[in-house]
Every structure is written in structure tokens, then in C-alpha cells.
Amino acid sequence: MDYAEWDIRQRLGFLPQLGRLKLIPGRGPSMAPVINNGDVVMVDTAVDYFDGDAIYVINIGGETRIKGL
């Protein structure tokens, strides 16, 4: 999927390295109303550490989950 560089730069404050951002769908009701079933979430794959309260994508046993920590 193509995404406008200016929009990414505006949302993040910088333009990340190619391939760093991924789009994944939210599934199920557990994060509603913040993320609803079918919403598309932009994920920064370079963040691989806990950096305070936020929403994270976690891979547990091969299953990808979006959770607030």
C-alpha cells in the first residue's frame, strides 16, 4: 500500500526508513473503542522495548496482538 510521505512525516515528525512501518488490522473487541475490529493500525517495527504507557503490538506464541500497556 502506498502512503504519502508528507502525511507520515506530519504524523510522526520524521520519515522513517523504508520498511520500518507496517499496517495491520485490529481484530476483535478487546481494544474498543480505541481500536475497533477491522481498523488499520500503523506499527513502527523499530520499537522493540517498553517505553511507558502506550499501545503496543506483541507477538506471543506466533499470535500478533494489539494491547494497551
Order of alpha helices (4+ residues) and beta strands (2+ residues): alpha-beta-beta-beta-beta
